[in-house]
């Protein structure tokens, strides 16, 4: 336990040294397909779905990532004040830490699963440690500004902003309320099915009694989702830079992002790690 705490404090020092942004650097924002855009940092992802009646933003990064996301949205020609809905994949500080700042800048409503909402409204308190270690962990390491959750989701709920429709899939395991999102994206005359898949990494710290059963269900749910394009909350997992760079060598810039094989491999490799008992 003492070794684990020492490692966490070492990570905390690195995180604080990078201005509460976890080492993240700005990344070039770009259109993935249709009205679906990447507006995240170099690894911690965020996605904008633009629409005529307002936009939807998935995830907020670290507390220090929010200004990068806002700048990326502006660089694409959109306004953060036109974001009407904020969505969350998981309540850890690297994906929910910037939600409060984004909510304040946009005035958007925040939607999250019930389990994630509890953590977001507690400022990141999602660690099962004895008190006072738990209080220290939250206050000094992984805590973040509290955001207001306006709507608590259940599995299968749909979020609508004009013609934009996203479906929530509760795919727990990484966290209790980990949420994957699916949506159709119109790109010219074709309709592409997009899945934003929640993390499938099993954590030791933050584990909970139903964790294994949740993972078993999540593998089934994610395999059943049709995915032409898939993304996740960490850009390295779905090859953000590789696919972005590949656009220069093809006629259709959407082609590198159409990757159903990669999506299946993501789920398969996660399940294989789970079967081996791998814990991060």
MOCORTA-V15196 format. One record per residue. N is the residue number from 1. OMEGA is omega as a letter, one per 30 degrees, with the letter a starting at -180 (* if undefined). D_FIRST is the distance of its C-alpha to the first C-alpha in Angstrom with 1 decimal. Layout:
# MOCORTA-V15196
n=N omega=OMEGA d_first=D_FIRST
n=N omega=OMEGA d_first=D_FIRST
This chain:
# MOCORTA-V15196
n=1 omega=a d_first=0.0
n=2 omega=l d_first=3.8
n=3 omega=l d_first=5.4
n=4 omega=a d_first=5.1
n=5 omega=l d_first=6.2
n=6 omega=l d_first=8.6
n=7 omega=a d_first=9.9
n=8 omega=l d_first=10.6
n=9 omega=l d_first=12.5
n=10 omega=l d_first=14.3
n=11 omega=l d_first=15.4
n=12 omega=a d_first=16.4
n=13 omega=l d_first=18.7
n=14 omega=a d_first=20.4
n=15 omega=a d_first=21.0
n=16 omega=l d_first=22.5
n=17 omega=l d_first=24.6
n=18 omega=l d_first=26.2
n=19 omega=l d_first=27.4
n=20 omega=l d_first=25.0
n=21 omega=l d_first=26.2
n=22 omega=a d_first=23.3
n=23 omega=a d_first=25.7
n=24 omega=l d_first=28.2
n=25 omega=l d_first=31.9
n=26 omega=l d_first=35.0
n=27 omega=l d_first=36.5
n=28 omega=l d_first=40.1
n=29 omega=a d_first=40.7
n=30 omega=l d_first=42.9
n=31 omega=l d_first=44.5
n=32 omega=l d_first=43.1
n=33 omega=l d_first=45.9
n=34 omega=a d_first=48.2
n=35 omega=a d_first=46.7
n=36 omega=a d_first=43.1
n=37 omega=l d_first=41.6
n=38 omega=l d_first=38.5
n=39 omega=a d_first=37.5
n=40 omega=l d_first=33.9
n=41 omega=a d_first=32.3
n=42 omega=l d_first=32.0
n=43 omega=l d_first=29.1
n=44 omega=a d_first=28.0
n=45 omega=l d_first=31.0
n=46 omega=a d_first=33.4
n=47 omega=l d_first=36.7
n=48 omega=l d_first=39.9
n=49 omega=a d_first=42.4
n=50 omega=l d_first=45.6
n=51 omega=a d_first=48.4
n=52 omega=a d_first=51.7
n=53 omega=a d_first=50.5
n=54 omega=a d_first=47.1
n=55 omega=l d_first=44.1
n=56 omega=l d_first=40.7
n=57 omega=l d_first=37.5
n=58 omega=l d_first=34.4
n=59 omega=a d_first=31.0
n=60 omega=l d_first=30.4
n=61 omega=l d_first=27.9
n=62 omega=l d_first=25.7
n=63 omega=a d_first=27.2
n=64 omega=l d_first=28.9
n=65 omega=a d_first=30.3
n=66 omega=l d_first=32.8
n=67 omega=l d_first=35.4
n=68 omega=a d_first=35.4
n=69 omega=l d_first=36.0
n=70 omega=l d_first=38.7
n=71 omega=l d_first=40.4
n=72 omega=l d_first=40.2
n=73 omega=l d_first=41.9
n=74 omega=a d_first=44.6
n=75 omega=l d_first=45.1
n=76 omega=l d_first=46.0
n=77 omega=l d_first=48.5
n=78 omega=a d_first=46.8
n=79 omega=l d_first=45.8
n=80 omega=a d_first=42.5
n=81 omega=l d_first=44.6
n=82 omega=l d_first=45.9
n=83 omega=a d_first=42.5
n=84 omega=a d_first=42.9
n=85 omega=l d_first=39.8
n=86 omega=l d_first=36.1
n=87 omega=a d_first=34.1
n=88 omega=l d_first=30.3
n=89 omega=l d_first=28.6
n=90 omega=a d_first=25.0
n=91 omega=l d_first=23.5
n=92 omega=a d_first=20.8
n=93 omega=a d_first=21.5
n=94 omega=l d_first=23.1
n=95 omega=l d_first=25.7
n=96 omega=a d_first=26.1
n=97 omega=a d_first=25.5
n=98 omega=a d_first=29.2
n=99 omega=a d_first=30.8
n=100 omega=l d_first=31.6
n=101 omega=l d_first=33.5
n=102 omega=l d_first=35.3
n=103 omega=l d_first=36.2
n=104 omega=a d_first=37.7
n=105 omega=a d_first=39.6
n=106 omega=a d_first=41.0
n=107 omega=a d_first=41.4
n=108 omega=l d_first=40.2
n=109 omega=a d_first=38.9
n=110 omega=l d_first=35.4
n=111 omega=l d_first=34.8
n=112 omega=l d_first=31.5
n=113 omega=a d_first=30.5
n=114 omega=a d_first=29.8
n=115 omega=l d_first=26.1
n=116 omega=a d_first=25.8
n=117 omega=l d_first=28.1
n=118 omega=a d_first=25.9
n=119 omega=a d_first=23.0
n=120 omega=a d_first=25.6
n=121 omega=l d_first=27.2
n=122 omega=l d_first=24.0
n=123 omega=l d_first=23.4
n=124 omega=a d_first=20.5
n=125 omega=a d_first=18.5
n=126 omega=a d_first=17.2
n=127 omega=a d_first=13.5
n=128 omega=l d_first=12.4
n=129 omega=l d_first=9.8
n=130 omega=l d_first=10.8
n=131 omega=g d_first=13.5
n=132 omega=l d_first=13.5
n=133 omega=a d_first=10.4
n=134 omega=l d_first=12.4
n=135 omega=l d_first=15.5
n=136 omega=l d_first=14.1
n=137 omega=a d_first=12.9
n=138 omega=a d_first=16.3
n=139 omega=a d_first=18.4
n=140 omega=a d_first=17.2
n=141 omega=a d_first=15.8
n=142 omega=l d_first=17.1
n=143 omega=l d_first=19.8
n=144 omega=a d_first=23.4
n=145 omega=a d_first=26.9
n=146 omega=l d_first=27.8
n=147 omega=l d_first=30.6
n=148 omega=l d_first=33.1
n=149 omega=a d_first=33.1
n=150 omega=a d_first=36.7
n=151 omega=l d_first=36.7
n=152 omega=a d_first=34.2
n=153 omega=l d_first=34.7
n=154 omega=a d_first=34.9
n=155 omega=l d_first=35.2
n=156 omega=l d_first=38.6
n=157 omega=l d_first=39.4
n=158 omega=l d_first=41.6
n=159 omega=a d_first=41.5
n=160 omega=l d_first=44.9
n=161 omega=a d_first=46.2
n=162 omega=a d_first=49.8
n=163 omega=l d_first=50.1
n=164 omega=l d_first=46.3
n=165 omega=l d_first=44.6
n=166 omega=l d_first=41.0
n=167 omega=l d_first=39.5
n=168 omega=l d_first=36.0
n=169 omega=l d_first=34.1
n=170 omega=a d_first=30.9
n=171 omega=a d_first=28.8
n=172 omega=a d_first=25.4
n=173 omega=l d_first=22.4
n=174 omega=l d_first=20.8
n=175 omega=a d_first=20.9
n=176 omega=a d_first=22.9
n=177 omega=a d_first=25.9
n=178 omega=a d_first=26.0
n=179 omega=l d_first=29.7
n=180 omega=a d_first=32.0
n=181 omega=l d_first=35.4
n=182 omega=a d_first=38.8
n=183 omega=l d_first=42.0
n=184 omega=l d_first=45.4
n=185 omega=l d_first=46.4
n=186 omega=l d_first=50.1
n=187 omega=a d_first=50.9
n=188 omega=a d_first=54.6
n=189 omega=a d_first=56.1
n=190 omega=l d_first=53.0
n=191 omega=a d_first=50.2
n=192 omega=l d_first=46.8
n=193 omega=a d_first=43.9
n=194 omega=l d_first=40.7
n=195 omega=l d_first=37.2
n=196 omega=a d_first=34.2
n=197 omega=l d_first=31.4
n=198 omega=a d_first=28.0
n=199 omega=l d_first=25.0
n=200 omega=l d_first=24.3
n=201 omega=l d_first=20.9
n=202 omega=a d_first=18.3
n=203 omega=l d_first=15.0
n=204 omega=l d_first=11.7
n=205 omega=a d_first=10.5
n=206 omega=l d_first=13.7
n=207 omega=a d_first=14.8
n=208 omega=a d_first=17.2
n=209 omega=a d_first=19.4
n=210 omega=a d_first=22.5
n=211 omega=a d_first=20.9
n=212 omega=l d_first=22.5
n=213 omega=l d_first=25.8
n=214 omega=l d_first=25.8
n=215 omega=a d_first=25.4
n=216 omega=l d_first=28.2
n=217 omega=a d_first=30.5
n=218 omega=l d_first=29.6
n=219 omega=l d_first=30.8
n=220 omega=a d_first=34.0
n=221 omega=a d_first=34.6
n=222 omega=l d_first=34.1
n=223 omega=a d_first=36.3
n=224 omega=a d_first=39.0
n=225 omega=l d_first=39.2
n=226 omega=a d_first=42.0
n=227 omega=l d_first=40.7
n=228 omega=l d_first=43.1
n=229 omega=l d_first=40.8
n=230 omega=l d_first=37.0
n=231 omega=l d_first=34.4
n=232 omega=a d_first=30.7
n=233 omega=l d_first=28.5
n=234 omega=a d_first=27.6
n=235 omega=a d_first=30.9
n=236 omega=a d_first=30.0
n=237 omega=a d_first=29.6
n=238 omega=l d_first=33.2
n=239 omega=a d_first=34.7
n=240 omega=a d_first=35.7
n=241 omega=a d_first=37.1
n=242 omega=a d_first=38.6
n=243 omega=l d_first=40.4
n=244 omega=a d_first=41.5
n=245 omega=a d_first=42.9
n=246 omega=a d_first=44.7
n=247 omega=a d_first=46.8
n=248 omega=a d_first=49.0
n=249 omega=a d_first=50.2
n=250 omega=l d_first=51.2
n=251 omega=a d_first=54.0
n=252 omega=a d_first=51.9
n=253 omega=l d_first=48.8
n=254 omega=a d_first=47.1
n=255 omega=a d_first=47.3
n=256 omega=a d_first=44.1
n=257 omega=l d_first=42.1
n=258 omega=a d_first=43.7
n=259 omega=l d_first=41.1
n=260 omega=l d_first=40.9
n=261 omega=l d_first=40.0
n=262 omega=l d_first=37.0
n=263 omega=l d_first=35.9
n=264 omega=l d_first=36.2
n=265 omega=l d_first=34.3
n=266 omega=a d_first=31.4
n=267 omega=a d_first=31.1
n=268 omega=a d_first=31.7
n=269 omega=l d_first=29.1
n=270 omega=l d_first=26.5
n=271 omega=l d_first=27.5
n=272 omega=l d_first=27.5
n=273 omega=l d_first=23.8
n=274 omega=a d_first=23.0
n=275 omega=l d_first=25.1
n=276 omega=a d_first=23.3
n=277 omega=a d_first=20.0
n=278 omega=l d_first=18.7
n=279 omega=a d_first=15.7
n=280 omega=* d_first=15.0
